[in-house]
Amino acid sequence: MILDNHIPIMTNEILSFIDGKKNLSILDCTFGGGGHSKMFLERGHFVTAIDQDNNSLMIAKKLKKSFPNIFFHKSNFKDIDLLSLKFKKFNFILLDLGFSSNQLDNNNIGLSFKVNSDLNMNYLCSDLDAFKILNYYDEEDLHRVFHLYGEINQSEKLSKYIVQQRSIKKIKTNFEFIEILRNSGVNFRSKKIHFATQAFQALRIETNNELENLLIFLKKVHKYIQIDGHLAIISFHSLEDRIVKNFFKNNRVKKNNKYYNDENWGFEILTKKPLTASKPEIIKNNRSRSAKLRVGRFMNWLIISLNSFWYSFL
């Protein structure tokens, strides 16, 4: 059965960067429920979509019947260089780092702390899952995961308590883990969010290697953008946003048309501060409340200079 409950985020903000342009080649690096891709297709663009999820593959096949100009690759976005792409460079590349509503609502994956399910949190079909982390990581590794990826101040205390509790009984479900968090005596950071949010985030990042995948992708994405093309990235927590912010900052264009990375390419940063979802969108889709969109326009001064040189002889 195809799960298709996903609502694409910040569509108006994304479209504002390509408004009025036609027949663009667009790369949707995280197809998910296909909402963003469908939005591009309806405007006549050519979409190459990537996703590792089996449900996304089924949604893409269904979408292909109405829109033949979509080309889907079942893969992780970090492996973009391993794919046989119809288009070698793109006018617009979108990376939405949020997991789709289809994944959130899938009890077999178990990303939600609102529904009890077996501990998993693995949406990439790898060997690691939350059950193995909680029951077999040593105290030092648990501390690393919750400190780095959950930014939990008392991660050492939490790790020690988890090791103590699992020696009594294996931790098997989301609700069992939540009960451990509740009884751990740890002072979780914010009262604005569910107290389990940071710990669940940490397990999900570790399980799916999320930050490392993002860093791998960012090292190679410039090879796939047309000059004057756009790279748009939506992040959902501070760890992701910090990486994206620093990527654009470290690869931005100087005023003298040189680049901070000392390469022949860089980005004009189009979002000095990240764009966020509008109040009406947050009311309609509460999951958009933490979304941050950063966009850069790709520039390659070497190619621009060569083009100018040749045009001078025409």
Secondary structure, 3 states (H helix, E strand, C coil): CCCCCCCCCCHHHHHCCCCCCCCCEEEECCCCCCHHHHHHHCCCCEEEEEECCHHHHHHHHHHHCCCCCEEEEECCHHHHHHCCCCCCCEEEEEEECCCCHHHHCCCCCCCCCCCCCECCCCCCCCCCCHHHHHHHCCHHHHHHHHHHCCCCCCHHHHHHHHHHHHHHCCCCEHHHHHHHHHHCCCCCCCCCCCCCHHHHHHHHHHHHCHHHHHHHHHHHHHHHEEEEEEEEEEECCHHHHHHHHHHHHHCEECCCCCECCCCCEEEEECCCCCEECCHHHHHHCHHHCCCEEEEEEEEEHHHHHHHHHHHCCC
